[in-house]
Amino acid sequence: MIGHVRTFLLAAGLVLAAIISAFAAEVAMRGPEILADLKGAQVQGDGWSQDFDDGGATSYARGDSHQIGRWDVRGDQYCSLWPPSDVWACYTMTIDSSNPANERITWISADGSRSTAHLIRKGQ
């Protein structure tokens, strides 16, 4: 009986540790970190990619569609402008670096919508 209780507690502890680890892997990004990580970088999402140049231009590609816009960091948020609109949209960002070979960044809009992509840093 005691052996079964120990096995159960061990298994429960491992499950709890995995859950905590999954949530702990994603951390909020601050403005300077967003700027440093995105300058000259590329991100790849599910069927799309986006490049960020050092001067604030950004290009987005999905299939045959290609769009050029602007990006900036304002406070602790990533902001983008996509013509013909003249309205900047800003997002909170998180990063998951638990697997350095597959760093994941997530944009979170004001309504809570999330978009996640693989970060390819400048020089990688």
C-alpha positions in Angstrom: 0.0 0.0 0.0 2.8 2.5 0.9 4.6 1.6 -2.3 1.5 2.5 -4.3 1.1 5.8 -2.5 4.8 6.7 -3.1 4.4 5.8 -6.8 1.3 7.9 -7.1 2.9 10.9 -5.3 6.0 10.6 -7.5 3.9 10.5 -10.7 1.7 13.4 -9.5 4.9 15.4 -8.7 6.3 14.8 -12.2 3.1 15.9 -13.9 2.9 19.0 -11.8 6.6 19.8 -12.6 5.9 19.4 -16.3 2.9 21.7 -16.2 4.8 24.4 -14.3 7.8 24.0 -16.7 5.5 24.5 -19.7 4.2 27.8 -18.3 7.5 29.0 -17.0 9.2 28.6 -20.5 7.2 31.5 -22.0 8.3 34.9 -20.5 7.3 38.4 -21.3 9.6 40.5 -23.4 10.6 44.1 -22.6 11.1 46.8 -25.2 14.9 46.6 -25.4 14.8 42.8 -25.7 12.1 43.0 -28.5 14.3 45.5 -30.4 17.5 43.4 -29.9 15.9 40.1 -30.9 14.0 41.4 -34.0 16.6 43.7 -35.5 17.8 41.9 -38.6 15.9 38.7 -37.7 13.4 36.6 -39.5 10.4 34.7 -38.0 8.7 31.8 -39.6 5.1 30.9 -38.8 2.7 28.3 -40.2 2.9 29.0 -43.9 4.3 32.6 -43.5 7.5 34.5 -42.7 8.4 38.0 -41.8 11.7 39.8 -41.9 12.7 42.8 -39.8 15.4 45.1 -40.9 17.6 47.3 -38.7 15.9 50.6 -40.0 12.3 49.7 -39.1 11.1 48.2 -42.4 9.4 44.8 -42.3 8.3 42.4 -45.0 5.6 39.7 -44.6 5.2 36.8 -47.0 2.4 34.1 -47.2 2.4 32.0 -50.4 2.5 34.4 -53.4 1.4 37.4 -51.2 4.0 39.9 -50.1 3.5 43.0 -48.0 5.9 45.7 -46.9 5.3 47.6 -43.7 7.1 49.3 -40.8 7.9 48.1 -37.3 8.9 49.8 -34.1 9.1 49.2 -30.3 7.0 51.5 -28.1 7.4 51.0 -24.4 7.4 47.3 -23.9 5.3 46.5 -27.1 6.0 45.6 -30.6 4.1 47.9 -33.0 3.6 47.6 -36.8 2.1 49.6 -39.6 0.8 48.0 -42.8 -0.1 50.4 -45.6 -2.6 51.5 -46.8 -3.5 51.8 -43.2 -1.9 54.7 -41.2 -2.8 53.1 -37.8 -0.1 51.4 -35.8 -1.1 48.1 -34.1 0.8 47.2 -30.9 1.3 43.8 -29.3 2.7 42.4 -26.1 5.3 39.8 -26.8 6.6 36.6 -25.1 9.6 34.4 -25.9 10.2 30.7 -25.2 13.9 30.0 -25.2 13.6 26.6 -23.5 14.8 25.0 -26.7 17.6 27.3 -28.1 17.4 25.5 -31.5 13.7 26.4 -31.8 13.1 29.7 -30.0 9.4 30.7 -30.2 8.1 34.3 -30.0 4.4 35.1 -29.6 2.6 38.4 -30.3 -0.4 39.0 -28.1 -3.0 41.5 -29.2 -5.1 43.7 -26.9 -8.0 41.2 -27.4 -5.8 38.3 -26.3 -5.3 36.8 -29.8 -2.0 35.1 -30.2 0.4 34.5 -33.1 3.5 32.4 -32.6 6.5 31.9 -34.8 10.0 30.5 -34.8 12.7 33.2 -34.3 15.7 33.1 -36.5 18.2 35.6 -35.1 20.5 37.7 -37.2 23.5 35.6 -38.2 21.8 32.2 -37.6 
